[in-house]
Structures are given as structure tokens and as C-alpha cells.
Amino acid sequence: MSKYDIAAFIWPSYTGDEPRSRIFWPEGYGEWQTVKAMTDKGYKGCRWPRIPTWGYVNEADSRVMEMQIDCAVSYGVNVFIYDWYWYDNRPFLENCLNDGFLKAKNNTDMKFYLMWANHNATYLWDKRNSDKDLDTVVWNGVVTPDIFDNICDRTIEKYFKKENYYTIDGCPVYMIFDFDNFIRTFGTTQECKKGLERFRKKTIEAGFPGLHFQVVYWGERALTWLTDNDVNKDADVHAVYDYLGIDSVTNYNWGGNVYFDGDYSLLTKKYAETLEKASEKLTVPYYPNISVGWDNNVRFYSFMSGVVENNTPENFRVACETVKEFADKSISDGIMKAPLITVNSWNEWTETSYLQPDDLYGYGYLEAIKEVFTD
């Protein structure tokens, strides 16, 4: 058993059950199409092709997810964070959660929660066009306040009320990926605060003690793009967190804090340093992240800089121990309200950052999680 909540992100693209996904992956089985096409490009650190031990499975199939849930829990991964999308006023790539995880007979063996991946959708997902066009916005991640209210209602009813939805102090945890786009939904931080307060009110009215609103931390910066009529014009992001009443931060991956390139062991040290510095400035808990690695070349034909090297299971275990040390101190100091550690990720194959077993390291990453975080 684990005394930690090891929460792995899930990229829900490995299915052909979402018709709109064929815009990017026309062969009809999701981004596995891109994974299968990757070969050794010859650059330093390239360790492709990689073959998933479980095959190119449909993760919107409940039987597949029953197997994956059993595996995850047995190695100490007890929470899934589902990337969740809303484009053109409707959900996108929701099948893996609704039809895969939630219909799995053993889904209550682990918790889950949502991260609204409210970034713009570009041709990054389309290998036919990614090299030549990353500027075109296929779908905008910014919605309207009314649409956001509808998203809140739907989220509370469809997900928060599930018995295995992850909570902190009884409050459902809801994460936002793109903090800037979230503010743009409302125009100003004043209106954003009102929208967030409405979300909290709706959650309480649904029978919960409150809402735990979490954001992905992209480092220290000023929000210079805010308009002149915004009370937080040019304010530091930490001040805006406080103004809006954000409950906690975490990372999607280490790229939010360090330049994600080079030797994994060195990056582990750099991330630990930024964790300490950032947590001193934040007035909310910083739930740390463990990233398996990074290499986004899977999505491109030409070489893209930013490749993490030497992220072996042995070095990954050291990263787990480093982050555990930070978490233990934060818990003992009463800063972290839950033993939550996020992991990038369960299945980000096209970013070369996944816990799932393959023909290169087998179950090595999962073994590291089990050795460090379980009794």
C-alpha cells in the first residue's frame, strides 16, 4: 500500500472512438498512428522506435482499462488525471474517460480527477502539417463565461458526484492547464474571480464543502498581456493566484520550471531547486511533479530541440526519491494538505514521457514508483 497519492496524467488520444480525432489521425486509431510511424532519426538521445508491451490498444475500451487499472494500482499509481478538452462548445476526446475508465468494473479501485486542457488546438497533433504550421489555431481553447458556467454544471453532475472523484479535504480537485486562457475566458481578472466564485458556489450547492481549484504552474512571470482596465495589470502571477483564491499549484511536466533538455539527472537537480524557490514565494501548496522525460520529435519529421537523455528507470527512481523528500517536508510542515504527487505521465508516448511498459525498459518506471512510494 502507498501513503501517497501518485496521480498520473492521461492523454486520452489512444482511441478511434472520437470521430473528430480523424482531423489529426485519419487512420482511425488515434495518436497511435504517430507513435507507430516514429523511427530512429539518428539524433543524440533518440531511442525509437519503441513498442508498447500491451500493444496499440483502444483506451476507450473498458476491458483494456480494467487491465491498466489493475496494473497501475499494483505499482502504486492510485490516481489518474484525465486531460479534458472542450472545443466548439462540446467535449473532445472524452471517450477514454467515459467509456474506458468509468465503465471499467474496477474503476473504484483508484481515484480520478480532471485537468481542463484549455490550450488552443493546433497542427501539433497532425504530423502531416506540424513541421510547417504550428500557428494555425484549429480550435480555440478560450470559451465564454456562459459556456464556462455550462462546463461547471456538467462537470459537477457528470464527474464530481462519482464516488471515486479525487478530493482534498472533501473538496473536488479541478485543474486548469492554461492559466492565461482561463483569464481570457472572462476578459479581466475581476470577471474571472466572479466566474470562479460561481463555480465554487455551484459545487457547494451540489453538497460538497467547497472546490479545490488547482492550476498548472508555469513559473514566475508577470501577466503583461492583461488590459489597462484590469486591476492586476502587470502583476506577478503569484499575486494573481492570491487575488483569485487559487487553492494549489502543480506542474504538468518539468518544462514549466526548467529548460527541458539534456541529462535527466541534472534536470532532476534543477527542478528540485526551482521547487524550493517557488514554494517560498507561493502562499498556496505546491504539489510536486515527477516527469519521466521529454522528446517531442515523435510528432515531427524534422528535428525539434529539447530532448531529455539518460532518463533510465534507475535515474527516474532518484527523481522519485528527490520529489518524495520535498513532499515529506511539505507534509510535515503542514503546507501540503494531501500526499499528492503528480506524474507526467501514464501514456504520453508522443512526448516520450510515460509509465506504461515498452520493449526498451519494460516495467522499469513502474518498478521505481513501487519501490519508492509503496510499503
C-alpha positions as CSV (number, residue, x, y, z in Angstrom):
1,M,0.0,0.0,0.0
2,S,1.1,3.6,-0.6
3,K,0.6,6.5,1.8
4,Y,1.0,8.8,-1.2
5,D,-1.5,9.8,-3.9
6,I,0.5,9.2,-7.1
7,A,-1.5,10.9,-9.8
8,A,-0.5,10.2,-13.4
9,F,-1.8,12.3,-16.3
10,I,-3.6,10.6,-19.1
11,W,-3.6,11.8,-22.6
12,P,-6.9,10.4,-24.0
13,S,-5.9,10.2,-27.6
14,Y,-5.3,6.5,-28.0
15,T,-8.7,5.6,-29.4
16,G,-10.5,5.9,-32.7
17,D,-13.9,6.2,-30.9
18,E,-13.8,10.1,-31.2
19,P,-14.9,10.9,-34.8
20,R,-13.4,14.4,-34.7
21,S,-9.9,13.0,-33.9
22,R,-9.6,11.9,-37.6
23,I,-8.8,15.5,-38.4
24,F,-5.4,14.8,-36.9
25,W,-5.1,11.0,-37.2
26,P,-7.1,9.8,-40.2
27,E,-6.2,6.1,-39.9
28,G,-8.8,5.9,-37.1
29,Y,-7.0,4.7,-34.0
30,G,-5.9,8.0,-32.5
31,E,-2.3,9.1,-32.0
32,W,-1.1,5.6,-32.0
33,Q,-0.8,6.4,-35.7
34,T,2.0,8.9,-34.9
35,V,3.7,6.5,-32.4
36,K,3.8,3.7,-35.0
37,A,5.4,6.0,-37.6
38,M,8.4,7.1,-35.4
39,T,11.8,5.7,-36.4
40,D,15.4,6.4,-35.3
41,K,16.2,9.8,-36.6
42,G,19.8,9.5,-35.5
43,Y,20.0,12.5,-33.1
44,K,21.5,12.1,-29.7
45,G,19.1,10.6,-27.2
46,C,16.8,9.1,-29.8
47,R,15.7,5.7,-28.7
48,W,13.0,5.0,-31.2
49,P,11.1,3.0,-32.4
50,R,9.5,1.9,-29.1
51,I,6.9,-0.8,-29.0
52,P,4.2,-0.7,-26.2
53,T,4.2,-4.0,-24.3
54,W,0.4,-4.0,-24.3
55,G,0.1,-3.2,-28.0
56,Y,-1.7,-0.3,-29.7
57,V,-4.8,-0.8,-27.5
58,N,-8.0,1.2,-27.5
59,E,-8.0,3.0,-24.2
60,A,-11.7,3.8,-24.6
61,D,-12.4,0.1,-24.2
62,S,-13.4,-0.7,-20.6
63,R,-11.7,-4.2,-20.7
64,V,-8.4,-2.5,-21.6
65,M,-8.8,-0.1,-18.8
66,E,-9.6,-2.8,-16.3
67,M,-6.2,-4.3,-17.1
68,Q,-4.5,-0.9,-16.9
69,I,-6.2,0.0,-13.6
70,D,-5.1,-3.3,-12.1
71,C,-1.5,-2.7,-13.2
72,A,-1.4,0.9,-12.0
73,V,-2.7,0.2,-8.6
74,S,-0.4,-2.8,-8.1
75,Y,2.6,-0.5,-8.7
76,G,1.4,2.4,-6.5
77,V,-0.3,4.7,-9.1
78,N,-3.6,5.3,-7.4
79,V,-5.0,8.4,-9.2
80,F,-5.5,9.2,-12.9
81,I,-5.7,12.8,-14.0
82,Y,-7.6,12.9,-17.3
83,D,-6.7,15.7,-19.8
84,W,-10.1,17.0,-20.6
85,Y,-11.0,19.2,-23.6
86,W,-13.8,21.4,-24.8
87,Y,-13.7,22.7,-28.3
88,D,-16.5,24.3,-30.5
89,N,-18.9,24.2,-27.5
90,R,-18.6,20.4,-27.0
91,P,-16.3,17.9,-25.4
92,F,-13.4,16.4,-27.3
93,L,-11.6,13.1,-26.6
94,E,-13.9,12.3,-23.7
95,N,-14.3,8.6,-24.7
96,C,-11.3,7.3,-22.8
97,L,-12.7,8.6,-19.6
98,N,-16.4,8.0,-20.1
99,D,-16.3,4.6,-22.0
100,G,-12.9,3.3,-20.8
101,F,-12.2,4.2,-17.2
102,L,-15.7,4.9,-15.9
103,K,-17.2,1.7,-17.4
104,A,-14.3,-0.4,-16.1
105,K,-15.6,-2.8,-13.5
106,N,-12.7,-2.0,-11.2
107,N,-12.6,1.8,-11.7
108,T,-13.4,2.4,-8.0
109,D,-10.1,0.8,-7.1
110,M,-8.5,4.2,-7.9
111,K,-9.4,7.9,-7.9
112,F,-9.5,10.3,-10.8
113,Y,-9.8,14.0,-11.4
114,L,-9.9,16.4,-14.4
115,M,-7.4,18.8,-15.8
116,W,-9.2,21.1,-18.3
117,A,-6.6,21.3,-21.1
118,N,-7.8,24.6,-22.2
119,H,-5.0,25.4,-24.6
120,N,-5.5,26.1,-28.3
121,A,-5.5,23.1,-30.6
122,T,-3.0,23.5,-33.5
123,Y,-1.5,21.2,-36.0
124,L,0.9,19.9,-33.4
125,W,-1.2,16.8,-33.3
126,D,-1.1,16.4,-37.1
127,K,2.3,15.1,-38.3
128,R,1.5,15.9,-41.9
129,N,1.5,19.6,-41.0
130,S,3.3,20.0,-37.7
131,D,6.7,20.9,-39.3
132,K,5.3,23.7,-41.5
133,D,2.4,25.1,-39.5
134,L,2.1,25.4,-35.7
135,D,0.5,28.9,-35.8
136,T,-2.9,28.0,-37.2
137,V,-5.5,27.6,-34.5
138,V,-7.8,24.7,-35.4
139,W,-9.8,25.1,-32.2
140,N,-9.6,27.9,-29.7
141,G,-9.2,27.0,-26.0
142,V,-10.8,30.2,-24.8
143,V,-14.6,29.9,-24.2
144,T,-17.2,32.4,-23.0
145,P,-18.3,32.9,-19.4
146,D,-21.7,31.4,-20.2
147,I,-20.0,28.3,-21.7
148,F,-17.8,28.0,-18.7
149,D,-20.8,28.0,-16.4
150,N,-22.2,25.2,-18.6
151,I,-18.9,23.3,-18.3
152,C,-19.1,23.7,-14.5
153,D,-22.6,22.3,-14.3
154,R,-21.7,19.4,-16.5
155,T,-18.5,18.6,-14.6
156,I,-20.2,18.7,-11.2
157,E,-23.1,16.4,-12.3
158,K,-21.1,14.0,-14.5
159,Y,-17.8,13.7,-12.6
160,F,-17.6,15.4,-9.2
161,K,-20.5,13.2,-8.0
162,K,-18.7,10.0,-8.8
163,E,-17.6,8.2,-5.6
164,N,-14.0,7.9,-6.7
165,Y,-13.5,11.5,-7.8
166,Y,-10.4,12.8,-6.1
167,T,-10.9,15.3,-3.3
168,I,-8.8,17.3,-0.8
169,D,-10.5,17.9,2.5
170,G,-13.7,16.7,0.8
171,C,-13.4,19.3,-2.0
172,P,-13.3,18.0,-5.6
173,V,-10.0,18.9,-7.2
174,Y,-10.2,20.6,-10.6
175,M,-7.1,21.6,-12.5
176,I,-6.6,24.2,-15.2
177,F,-3.8,23.8,-17.8
178,D,-3.6,27.2,-19.4
179,F,-4.0,29.9,-16.7
180,D,-3.8,32.7,-19.2
181,N,-6.5,31.3,-21.4
182,F,-8.7,30.8,-18.3
183,I,-8.5,34.5,-17.6
184,R,-9.1,35.4,-21.2
185,T,-12.4,33.5,-21.0
186,F,-13.6,36.3,-18.8
187,G,-11.7,39.3,-20.1
188,T,-10.3,40.6,-16.8
189,T,-9.2,39.0,-13.5
190,Q,-12.1,40.8,-11.9
191,E,-14.6,38.9,-14.0
192,C,-12.5,35.7,-13.7
193,K,-12.8,35.9,-10.0
194,K,-16.6,36.2,-10.3
195,G,-16.7,33.1,-12.6
196,L,-14.6,31.1,-10.2
197,E,-16.8,32.1,-7.3
198,R,-19.8,30.9,-9.2
199,F,-18.1,27.6,-9.7
200,R,-17.4,27.3,-6.0
201,K,-21.0,28.2,-5.2
202,K,-22.3,25.6,-7.6
203,T,-20.0,22.9,-6.1
204,I,-21.2,23.7,-2.6
205,E,-24.8,23.7,-3.7
206,A,-24.1,20.2,-5.0
207,G,-23.3,19.0,-1.5
208,F,-19.6,19.5,-1.2
209,P,-17.8,21.6,1.4
210,G,-16.1,23.5,-1.4
211,L,-14.0,23.4,-4.5
212,H,-10.2,22.8,-4.7
213,F,-9.1,24.8,-7.7
214,Q,-5.7,23.9,-8.9
215,V,-3.6,25.4,-11.7
216,V,-0.6,24.3,-13.6
217,Y,2.4,26.4,-12.6
218,W,4.4,27.7,-15.5
219,G,7.0,29.6,-13.4
220,E,7.3,33.1,-12.1
221,R,6.2,35.8,-14.5
222,A,4.2,39.0,-15.0
223,L,0.9,38.8,-16.9
224,T,1.8,41.7,-19.1
225,W,-0.9,41.0,-21.6
226,L,-3.7,42.0,-19.2
227,T,-5.7,45.1,-20.3
228,D,-5.4,48.5,-18.8
229,N,-8.7,48.2,-17.1
230,D,-7.6,45.1,-15.2
231,V,-6.8,45.7,-11.5
232,N,-3.9,43.2,-11.9
233,K,-2.3,44.8,-14.9
234,D,1.4,43.8,-15.0
235,A,1.0,41.9,-11.7
236,D,3.2,39.0,-10.8
237,V,1.4,35.6,-11.4
238,H,1.7,34.8,-7.7
239,A,-0.3,38.0,-6.8
240,V,-3.0,36.9,-9.3
241,Y,-3.2,33.5,-7.7
242,D,-3.9,35.2,-4.4
243,Y,-6.4,37.6,-5.9
244,L,-8.4,34.8,-7.5
245,G,-8.1,32.5,-4.5
246,I,-6.3,29.6,-6.2
247,D,-6.1,26.6,-3.9
248,S,-2.9,24.9,-5.1
249,V,-0.4,24.5,-8.0
250,T,1.4,21.7,-9.6
251,N,3.2,21.0,-12.9
252,Y,2.1,19.2,-16.0
253,N,5.8,18.4,-16.5
254,W,9.1,19.9,-15.6
255,G,9.1,22.0,-18.7
256,G,7.2,24.6,-16.7
257,N,10.2,25.2,-14.4
258,V,13.3,24.2,-16.3
259,Y,14.5,24.1,-19.9
260,F,13.6,20.5,-20.6
261,D,16.7,19.4,-22.5
262,G,19.9,17.4,-21.7
263,D,20.8,15.0,-19.0
264,Y,17.9,13.8,-16.8
265,S,19.9,13.6,-13.6
266,L,21.0,17.3,-14.0
267,L,17.4,18.3,-14.7
268,T,16.3,16.5,-11.6
269,K,18.5,18.7,-9.5
270,K,17.4,21.8,-11.3
271,Y,13.8,21.0,-10.8
272,A,14.3,20.4,-7.1
273,E,16.0,23.8,-6.8
274,T,13.1,25.6,-8.5
275,L,10.6,23.7,-6.3
276,E,12.2,25.1,-3.2
277,K,12.5,28.7,-4.6
278,A,8.9,28.8,-6.0
279,S,7.4,27.3,-2.9
280,E,8.9,30.1,-0.8
281,K,7.0,32.7,-2.9
282,L,3.7,30.9,-3.2
283,T,1.1,31.2,-0.5
284,V,-0.6,28.0,-1.6
285,P,0.6,24.4,-1.6
286,Y,2.9,23.3,-4.4
287,Y,2.2,19.7,-5.2
288,P,5.4,18.5,-6.9
289,N,5.6,16.6,-10.2
290,I,7.8,13.8,-11.4
291,S,8.4,13.8,-15.2
292,V,9.5,10.6,-16.9
293,G,11.3,12.5,-19.7
294,W,10.7,14.6,-22.8
295,D,11.2,14.2,-26.6
296,N,8.5,15.6,-28.8
297,N,10.2,14.6,-32.0
298,V,7.6,11.8,-32.4
299,R,5.2,14.5,-33.7
300,F,7.6,15.9,-36.3
301,Y,9.6,14.8,-39.4
302,S,12.4,17.4,-38.8
303,F,14.4,17.6,-35.6
304,M,13.0,19.6,-32.7
305,S,15.4,20.7,-30.0
306,G,14.6,19.7,-26.4
307,V,15.5,16.1,-25.8
308,V,15.9,14.6,-22.4
309,E,18.7,12.0,-22.3
310,N,19.6,9.2,-19.8
311,N,16.1,9.1,-18.2
312,T,16.6,5.4,-17.4
313,P,14.4,3.7,-14.7
314,E,17.4,4.0,-12.4
315,N,17.7,7.7,-12.8
316,F,13.9,8.1,-12.7
317,R,14.0,6.3,-9.3
318,V,16.4,9.0,-8.0
319,A,14.0,11.7,-9.2
320,C,11.2,9.9,-7.3
321,E,13.2,9.9,-4.1
322,T,14.1,13.6,-4.6
323,V,10.5,14.7,-5.1
324,K,9.4,12.4,-2.2
325,E,11.8,14.3,0.1
326,F,10.3,17.6,-0.9
327,A,6.7,16.2,-0.4
328,D,7.6,14.7,3.0
329,K,8.9,18.0,4.3
330,S,5.9,19.9,2.9
331,I,3.5,17.4,4.5
332,S,5.3,17.6,7.9
333,D,5.3,21.4,7.8
334,G,1.5,21.4,7.2
335,I,1.9,23.0,3.8
336,M,0.6,20.1,1.6
337,K,-2.9,19.2,2.6
338,A,-2.8,15.9,0.8
339,P,0.1,13.5,0.0
340,L,-0.4,14.3,-3.7
341,I,2.4,13.9,-6.3
342,T,1.6,14.3,-10.0
343,V,3.4,12.3,-12.6
344,N,3.9,13.0,-16.3
345,S,2.6,10.7,-17.4
346,W,0.7,7.4,-17.7
347,N,0.7,7.4,-21.5
348,E,2.3,10.5,-23.2
349,W,4.1,8.3,-25.9
350,T,4.4,11.2,-28.4
351,E,6.2,13.3,-25.7
352,T,8.3,10.3,-24.7
353,S,7.1,10.6,-21.1
354,Y,5.1,7.6,-20.0
355,L,5.0,4.9,-17.2
356,Q,3.4,2.3,-19.4
357,P,5.7,-0.7,-20.2
358,D,7.6,-0.9,-23.5
359,D,10.2,-3.0,-25.2
360,L,13.0,-0.7,-24.0
361,Y,12.7,-0.6,-20.3
362,G,9.8,-3.0,-19.7
363,Y,8.1,-2.2,-16.4
364,G,11.1,-0.3,-15.1
365,Y,9.5,3.1,-14.4
366,L,6.6,1.4,-12.6
367,E,9.0,-0.6,-10.6
368,A,10.7,2.6,-9.5
369,I,7.3,4.1,-8.4
370,K,6.6,0.9,-6.4
371,E,10.0,0.8,-4.7
372,V,9.9,4.5,-3.6
373,F,6.3,5.1,-2.8
374,T,4.8,1.9,-1.5
375,D,5.4,-0.1,1.7
